[in-house]
Amino acid sequence: MSDLDLTGVSYQKILFCTDFSENARIAFKQALKATSPEGSEICLLHVIPEPDAQFWKGYIYEVGDMDSKAQNDIDCAINEQYRQLVPDGVKFVINVKIGEAARSILETIEEYGADLVVIGRQGHGAITRWLLGNVTEKVTRKAECPVLVVPMKIKSEH
């Protein structure tokens, strides 16, 4: 597979789904290629699975302000991995949700009015890869806009 060539093609509202994995960083670069400096917008979506959210909520009263720490960690990851790559003229919106990943992504497509979804094919670990594969399959099957599924490795054209 060669690097995505979107010459002459641009989308106005791109929904980029991330779990902050290496594959997500590769997918973000592809999402940027689909933008236009005049009026494009990328909405970064990170979904925290409900069981993980419930786990952390159990510690809120015992460990200071866990919600603020979790939000700060997410903000730092976004700033380090994504924000500086967004070109001038492209609006960058952040959306963090708690819930089931595929359902949250499909709801966000509708709410945001996305005309393209960009998602990586693999997550962090074996279980995550299996779950993300399941999420990716559900999103590609049910989304009413194009979905770009980005593999872990993309060969560059020489």
Residue pairs with C-beta under 8 A, 6 or more apart in sequence:
1 151
1 154
1 155
2 154
2 155
2 156
2 157
3 154
3 155
3 156
3 157
4 30
4 33
4 34
4 148
4 150
4 154
5 157
6 33
6 34
9 34
10 34
10 35
10 36
10 40
11 34
11 35
11 36
11 40
11 115
11 116
12 36
12 39
12 40
12 41
12 115
13 40
13 41
13 43
13 112
13 113
13 114
13 115
13 116
14 31
14 34
14 35
14 40
14 41
14 42
14 43
14 114
14 115
14 116
14 117
14 118
15 42
15 43
15 45
15 105
15 108
15 109
15 112
15 114
15 116
15 117
15 118
16 27
16 28
16 31
16 42
16 43
16 44
16 45
16 117
16 118
16 119
17 24
17 27
17 45
17 46
17 47
17 105
17 117
17 118
17 119
17 120
17 139
18 24
18 27
18 28
18 44
18 45
18 46
18 82
18 120
19 46
19 120
19 123
19 124
19 128
19 132
20 46
20 77
20 81
21 120
21 122
21 123
21 124
21 128
22 152
23 120
23 121
23 122
23 123
23 150
23 151
23 152
24 120
25 81
26 120
26 150
26 152
26 153
26 154
27 118
27 119
27 120
27 148
27 150
28 81
28 82
28 85
28 118
29 85
30 118
30 148
30 150
30 154
31 42
31 116
31 118
31 148
32 42
32 85
32 86
32 87
32 90
34 40
34 116
34 118
34 148
35 42
35 87
35 90
36 90
37 87
37 88
37 89
37 90
38 89
39 89
40 89
40 90
40 91
41 90
41 91
41 92
41 93
42 86
42 90
42 91
42 92
42 93
43 93
43 94
43 95
43 108
43 112
43 114
44 78
44 82
44 92
44 93
44 94
44 95
45 95
45 96
45 97
45 104
45 105
45 108
46 74
46 94
46 95
46 96
46 97
47 96
47 97
47 98
47 99
47 100
47 101
47 104
47 105
48 96
48 97
48 98
48 99
49 98
49 99
49 100
49 101
50 98
50 99
50 100
53 98
56 66
56 70
57 66
59 66
60 66
60 67
71 96
74 96
78 94
82 92
83 92
86 92
95 108
95 112
97 104
97 108
101 131
101 132
101 135
102 134
102 135
102 138
102 139
102 142
105 117
105 119
105 135
105 139
106 138
106 139
106 142
106 143
108 114
109 117
109 143
109 144
109 145
114 145
115 145
115 146
116 145
116 146
116 147
116 148
117 139
117 143
117 145
117 146
117 147
117 148
118 147
118 148
118 150
119 135
119 136
119 139
119 147
119 148
119 149
119 150
120 132
120 149
120 150
120 152
121 132
121 133
121 136
121 149
121 150
121 151
121 152
122 128
122 129
122 132
122 133
122 151
122 152
123 129
123 131
123 132
136 149
139 147
140 147
140 149
